[in-house]
């Protein structure tokens, strides 16, 4: 991939993040009411008019919307996300406190989900019995239809209240990850297994696979040497999209399992109308989503030989066209001379 293409992709990613920030700021600013007044204009707090005015000045509550926009944009560019209206804590500190928990959950759920998707896809295609292949082939459709909150509640009822394997109260860090990871792993595995199955079926129908199979190649040989290598690229795109969704989309799962992460922070911010926190969370989720998909986009030519060859042919054609144009121009000048 050329440097020009990489720069174009990065520019598009920055544009998407900026558009997300701008649209989110406008929507949050359009919400009715005054969050600062709701939080601090309370007789029980004993604040006088001067103190209230000072607080409103800190939050920029009385500034024009355009001034607030550029102030917030400048703060985001320098890592200053403002302060929470509800607690007065710096938003950056709140994110730094909540993000590790969400990232740990997202990473482990993603890894388990990828393994589960591969197991389902491989057994569905190369399973020893037809009934087993049919059963595993039907699993992705079932998993897609299950809401994550319902899966979480069922897992808690069975493994915490029923069997007592995972404690509800006083669980260690590792124990507290087990059920949320399984819940989100199903969310990851379902669409990924569907894409893998579709890709594997398409590759299995290709002529070169039929030739290799006619020569007596085993299922394992076909899988590792021919099928997976050609079926992974569509799954890579789906995996990138899914992981990007995990960081910002684990709100329900973290709420079900009472985990302190970005999800819980989002719920509290919505309840308190804490626009500074909400804006930071939305932009953070968008940045992670865009970054993951940018990495996937840049990896495509590395993993797919056909794309590399196509880009090389395009570059060669452009160079040839430029050389031809220069030669033609030179010849015309000679003729004119």
C-alpha positions as CSV (number, residue, x, y, z in Angstrom):
1,X,0.0,0.0,0.0
2,X,1.4,3.4,-1.0
3,X,2.1,6.2,1.4
4,X,-0.5,8.3,-0.4
5,X,-3.2,5.6,0.2
6,X,-2.2,5.3,3.9
7,X,-2.4,9.1,4.3
8,X,-5.8,9.1,2.7
9,X,-7.1,6.4,5.0
10,X,-5.8,8.2,8.1
11,X,-7.3,11.5,6.8
12,X,-10.7,9.7,6.4
13,X,-10.4,8.3,10.0
14,X,-9.7,11.7,11.4
15,X,-12.6,13.2,9.5
16,X,-15.0,10.5,10.9
17,X,-13.9,11.2,14.4
18,X,-14.3,15.0,14.0
19,X,-17.7,14.5,12.5
20,X,-18.7,12.3,15.4
21,X,-17.5,14.9,17.9
22,X,-19.4,17.7,16.1
23,X,-22.7,15.8,15.7
24,X,-22.5,14.6,19.3
25,X,-21.8,18.1,20.6
26,X,-24.7,19.5,18.7
27,X,-27.2,16.8,19.9
28,X,-26.0,17.1,23.5
29,X,-26.2,20.9,23.4
30,X,-29.7,20.7,22.0
31,X,-31.0,18.8,25.0
32,X,-33.5,20.8,27.1
33,X,-32.7,22.0,30.5
34,X,-29.6,23.2,32.3
35,X,-27.5,20.4,33.9
36,X,-25.3,22.8,35.9
37,X,-28.4,24.6,37.4
38,X,-30.0,21.2,38.1
39,X,-26.9,20.0,40.0
40,X,-25.8,23.2,41.9
41,X,-28.9,25.5,42.1
42,X,-30.1,23.7,45.2
43,X,-30.9,25.6,48.4
44,X,-29.6,22.6,50.4
45,X,-26.1,23.2,49.1
46,X,-26.0,26.8,50.5
47,X,-24.3,28.4,47.5
48,X,-24.8,32.1,46.9
49,X,-25.2,33.8,43.6
50,X,-21.5,34.6,43.2
51,X,-20.5,31.0,43.8
52,X,-23.1,29.8,41.3
53,X,-21.8,32.2,38.8
54,X,-18.3,31.0,39.3
55,X,-19.3,27.4,38.9
56,X,-21.2,28.2,35.7
57,X,-18.1,30.0,34.4
58,X,-16.0,27.0,35.1
59,X,-18.3,24.8,33.0
60,X,-18.9,27.5,30.4
61,X,-22.6,27.2,30.8
62,X,-23.4,30.8,29.8
63,X,-21.0,30.9,26.8
64,X,-22.4,31.0,23.2
65,X,-22.7,27.5,21.7
66,X,-20.0,28.3,19.1
67,X,-17.5,29.3,21.8
68,X,-18.3,26.2,23.8
69,X,-17.8,24.1,20.7
70,X,-14.3,25.4,19.9
71,X,-13.4,25.3,23.6
72,X,-14.4,21.7,23.8
73,X,-12.7,20.8,20.5
74,X,-9.5,22.5,21.6
75,X,-9.7,20.6,24.9
76,X,-10.1,17.2,23.2
77,X,-7.1,17.9,21.0
78,X,-5.0,18.5,24.1
79,X,-6.5,15.7,26.1
80,X,-8.6,17.9,28.4
81,X,-12.1,16.6,28.3
82,X,-13.5,19.0,30.9
83,X,-15.1,18.2,34.3
84,X,-18.1,16.1,35.3
85,X,-21.1,18.2,36.3
86,X,-22.2,15.5,38.7
87,X,-19.0,14.9,40.6
88,X,-16.6,17.7,39.6
89,X,-14.0,15.1,38.7
90,X,-11.9,15.5,35.6
91,X,-13.5,13.4,32.8
92,X,-10.0,12.2,31.8
93,X,-9.6,10.7,35.3
94,X,-13.0,9.0,35.2
95,X,-12.2,7.5,31.8
96,X,-8.7,6.3,33.0
97,X,-10.4,4.7,36.0
98,X,-13.2,2.9,34.0
99,X,-11.4,2.1,30.7
100,X,-9.1,-0.8,31.9
101,X,-12.1,-2.8,33.1
102,X,-13.9,-2.4,29.8
103,X,-10.8,-3.1,27.7
104,X,-10.1,-6.3,29.7
105,X,-13.6,-7.5,29.2
106,X,-13.6,-6.6,25.5
107,X,-10.2,-8.3,24.8
108,X,-11.0,-11.5,26.6
109,X,-14.5,-11.7,25.1
110,X,-13.1,-11.1,21.6
111,X,-10.5,-13.8,21.9
112,X,-13.0,-16.3,23.3
113,X,-15.6,-15.3,20.7
114,X,-13.1,-15.8,17.8
115,X,-12.1,-19.3,19.0
116,X,-15.8,-20.2,19.4
117,X,-16.6,-18.9,15.9
118,X,-13.8,-21.0,14.4
119,X,-14.9,-24.1,16.2
120,X,-18.5,-23.7,15.0
121,X,-17.4,-23.0,11.4
122,X,-14.9,-25.9,11.3
123,X,-17.2,-28.5,12.9
124,X,-20.1,-27.3,10.6
125,X,-17.9,-28.0,7.5
126,X,-15.7,-30.9,8.5
127,X,-17.6,-32.6,11.3
128,X,-17.6,-36.4,11.3
129,X,-21.4,-36.8,11.4
130,X,-24.1,-35.1,9.3
131,X,-26.3,-34.5,12.4
132,X,-23.3,-32.8,14.1
133,X,-22.6,-30.6,11.1
134,X,-26.3,-29.6,10.9
135,X,-26.5,-28.8,14.6
136,X,-23.4,-26.6,14.5
137,X,-24.5,-24.9,11.3
138,X,-27.7,-23.8,13.0
139,X,-26.0,-22.4,16.1
140,X,-24.9,-19.0,14.6
141,X,-28.5,-18.1,13.7
142,X,-29.7,-19.0,17.2
143,X,-26.9,-17.0,18.8
144,X,-27.6,-13.9,16.8
145,X,-31.2,-13.9,17.9
146,X,-30.3,-14.0,21.6
147,X,-30.2,-10.5,23.4
148,X,-27.0,-10.1,25.4
149,X,-28.9,-9.0,28.6
150,X,-31.0,-12.2,28.4
151,X,-27.9,-14.4,28.0
152,X,-26.3,-12.6,31.0
153,X,-29.3,-13.1,33.2
154,X,-29.6,-16.8,32.3
155,X,-25.9,-17.3,33.0
156,X,-26.2,-15.6,36.4
157,X,-29.3,-17.7,37.3
158,X,-27.6,-21.0,36.3
159,X,-23.9,-20.6,37.4
160,X,-24.2,-18.1,40.3
161,X,-27.6,-18.7,41.9
162,X,-28.2,-22.3,40.8
163,X,-24.8,-24.1,40.8
164,X,-22.9,-21.5,42.9
165,X,-19.8,-21.8,40.7
166,X,-19.3,-18.1,40.2
167,X,-19.9,-15.9,43.3
168,X,-22.1,-12.9,42.9
169,X,-20.6,-11.0,45.8
170,X,-16.9,-10.9,46.7
171,X,-15.7,-12.4,43.4
172,X,-12.0,-12.0,42.5
173,X,-11.0,-10.1,39.4
174,X,-10.7,-13.3,37.4
175,X,-14.0,-14.7,38.6
176,X,-15.9,-11.4,37.9
177,X,-14.8,-11.7,34.2
178,X,-16.1,-15.3,33.6
179,X,-19.8,-14.7,33.0
180,X,-19.5,-11.3,31.2
181,X,-16.8,-12.7,28.9
182,X,-19.0,-15.7,28.0
183,X,-22.0,-13.3,27.4
184,X,-20.1,-11.0,25.0
185,X,-18.2,-13.9,23.4
186,X,-21.5,-15.2,22.1
187,X,-22.2,-11.7,20.7
188,X,-18.8,-11.8,19.0
189,X,-19.0,-15.4,17.8
190,X,-22.5,-15.3,16.2
191,X,-21.9,-13.0,13.2
192,X,-18.3,-14.0,12.9
193,X,-19.3,-17.7,12.5
194,X,-21.9,-16.8,9.9
195,X,-19.3,-14.9,7.8
196,X,-16.8,-17.7,8.2
197,X,-19.3,-20.4,7.2
198,X,-20.4,-18.4,4.1
199,X,-16.7,-17.8,3.1
200,X,-15.7,-21.4,3.7
201,X,-18.7,-22.6,1.6
202,X,-17.7,-20.3,-1.2
203,X,-14.1,-21.5,-1.1
204,X,-15.1,-25.1,-0.9
205,X,-17.1,-24.7,-4.2
206,X,-14.1,-23.3,-6.0
207,X,-12.5,-25.4,-8.7
208,X,-9.0,-25.6,-7.2
209,X,-10.4,-27.0,-4.0
210,X,-12.3,-29.6,-6.0
211,X,-9.1,-30.6,-7.8
212,X,-7.2,-30.9,-4.5
213,X,-10.0,-33.0,-3.0
214,X,-10.1,-35.2,-6.1
215,X,-6.4,-35.9,-5.5
216,X,-7.3,-37.4,-2.1
217,X,-6.4,-34.6,0.2
218,X,-7.7,-35.0,3.7
219,X,-10.1,-32.5,5.4
220,X,-7.4,-31.2,7.6
221,X,-5.1,-30.5,4.7
222,X,-7.9,-28.7,2.8
223,X,-8.7,-26.7,5.9
224,X,-5.3,-25.4,6.8
225,X,-3.6,-25.2,3.4
226,X,-6.4,-24.1,1.1
227,X,-9.7,-23.1,2.7
228,X,-8.9,-21.0,5.7
229,X,-6.3,-18.9,4.0
230,X,-8.8,-17.8,1.4
231,X,-11.8,-17.5,3.8
232,X,-10.2,-15.4,6.5
233,X,-10.4,-12.0,4.8
234,X,-14.2,-11.4,5.1
235,X,-14.0,-12.7,8.7
236,X,-11.2,-10.2,9.4
237,X,-13.4,-7.3,8.5
238,X,-16.3,-8.6,10.7
239,X,-13.8,-9.2,13.5
240,X,-12.6,-5.6,13.3
241,X,-16.2,-4.2,13.3
242,X,-17.2,-6.4,16.2
243,X,-14.2,-5.5,18.4
244,X,-14.9,-1.8,17.8
245,X,-18.4,-2.3,18.9
246,X,-17.3,-4.1,22.1
247,X,-15.6,-1.1,23.7
248,X,-18.5,1.2,23.3
249,X,-21.3,-1.3,23.2
250,X,-20.8,-3.2,26.5
251,X,-23.1,-0.9,28.4
252,X,-25.9,-3.5,28.9
253,X,-23.5,-6.3,29.8
254,X,-21.7,-4.2,32.4
255,X,-25.0,-3.1,33.8
256,X,-26.3,-6.7,34.1
257,X,-23.1,-7.8,35.9
258,X,-22.6,-4.5,37.9
259,X,-19.1,-4.0,36.5
260,X,-17.4,-0.6,36.9
261,X,-16.5,0.3,33.4
262,X,-17.4,2.5,30.5
263,X,-20.9,1.0,30.5
264,X,-21.6,2.0,34.1
265,X,-20.0,5.4,33.5
266,X,-22.4,5.9,30.5
267,X,-25.5,4.9,32.6
268,X,-24.5,7.3,35.3
269,X,-23.8,10.1,32.8
270,X,-27.2,9.7,31.2
271,X,-29.0,9.6,34.5
272,X,-27.2,12.8,35.6
273,X,-27.3,14.5,32.2
274,X,-23.5,14.8,32.4
275,X,-22.9,16.0,28.9
276,X,-19.1,16.3,29.2
277,X,-18.8,12.7,30.2
278,X,-21.2,11.5,27.5
279,X,-19.3,13.5,24.8
280,X,-16.0,12.0,25.9
281,X,-17.4,8.4,25.9
282,X,-19.0,8.8,22.4
283,X,-15.8,10.2,20.9
284,X,-13.7,7.5,22.6
285,X,-15.9,4.7,21.3
286,X,-15.8,6.3,17.8
287,X,-12.0,6.6,18.0
288,X,-11.6,3.0,19.0
289,X,-14.0,1.8,16.3
290,X,-12.3,3.9,13.6
291,X,-8.8,2.9,14.7
292,X,-9.5,-0.9,14.6
293,X,-11.1,-0.6,11.2
294,X,-8.2,1.5,9.9
295,X,-5.8,-1.2,11.1
296,X,-7.9,-3.9,9.3
297,X,-8.0,-1.8,6.2
298,X,-4.2,-1.4,6.2
299,X,-3.7,-5.1,6.8
300,X,-5.8,-6.2,3.8
301,X,-3.0,-5.8,1.2
302,X,-0.5,-7.5,3.5
303,X,-2.7,-10.5,3.9
304,X,-4.2,-10.7,0.4
305,X,-1.7,-11.2,-2.4
306,X,-4.3,-10.2,-5.0
307,X,-4.7,-6.8,-3.6
308,X,-0.9,-6.2,-3.5
309,X,-0.7,-7.3,-7.2
310,X,-3.6,-5.1,-8.1
311,X,-2.0,-2.1,-6.4
312,X,1.3,-2.8,-8.1
313,X,-0.4,-3.1,-11.5
314,X,-2.2,0.2,-10.9
315,X,1.1,1.9,-9.9
316,X,2.9,0.5,-12.9
317,X,0.0,1.6,-15.2
318,X,0.2,5.1,-13.8
319,X,3.9,5.2,-14.2
320,X,3.7,4.0,-17.7
321,X,1.0,6.5,-18.6
322,X,3.1,9.3,-17.1
323,X,6.2,8.2,-19.1
324,X,4.2,8.0,-22.3
325,X,2.8,11.4,-21.7
326,X,6.3,12.9,-21.1
327,X,7.6,11.2,-24.2
328,X,4.7,12.5,-26.3
329,X,5.2,16.0,-25.1
330,X,9.0,15.8,-25.8
331,X,8.4,14.6,-29.3
332,X,5.8,17.3,-30.0
333,X,8.4,19.9,-28.9
334,X,11.0,18.4,-31.2
335,X,8.5,18.5,-34.1
336,X,7.7,22.2,-33.4
337,X,11.4,23.1,-33.2
